[in-house]
Structures are given as C-alpha cells and as structure tokens.
Amino acid sequence: MTETLELHNVAGLLLGGWYTTEELAEIIGVDPSTLRRWRTASPVQGPPFVRLSGAVTRYSAVDVQRWLMSHRIDPQEPSR
C-alpha cells in the first residue's frame, strides 16, 4: 500500500464498498492499532465491522459514514 491513498481511490471508497483496517485508519487519520484496540475493547468501540476470519476484518463504507456522522459535533448547535 502506498503511503497515502490516491485521492480518486478515497473518493471511490467513500461512495461504497468495504475498507480494510489500514485503509480506514488512513482515511480517518488514526493508527491501524487504534482500530484494532477499539474492536477488542469491552464494550466494543469504533465503527461497526465484519470479521470474515481471525485475520480479515472489513468495514462497510456506509456503516463508517453513519458512525462518523453520529459522532459529529456542531459548535453552532446549542448545548443540550
């Protein structure tokens, strides 16, 4: 994998499909170990994921987008 995903690859992934741990980490700006730690935390943290095998985990682009939006903070909105 290249140091940085090409811009068109990122745009394509955001439109649908599945991310690897490394791809998602690069997109959201965290280390892959952070995603791994979130998956094994109790309770589980981070975006929803699918474990295809012990070594293969994928993240749905749609689930990631929803998860990111659910953590969005708008400073213009009044505090609750």
Secondary structure, 3 states (H helix, E strand, C coil): CCCCCCHHHHHHHHCCCEECHHHHHHHHCCCHHHHHHHHHCCCCCCCCCEECCCCCEEEEHHHHHHHHHHCCCCCCCCCC
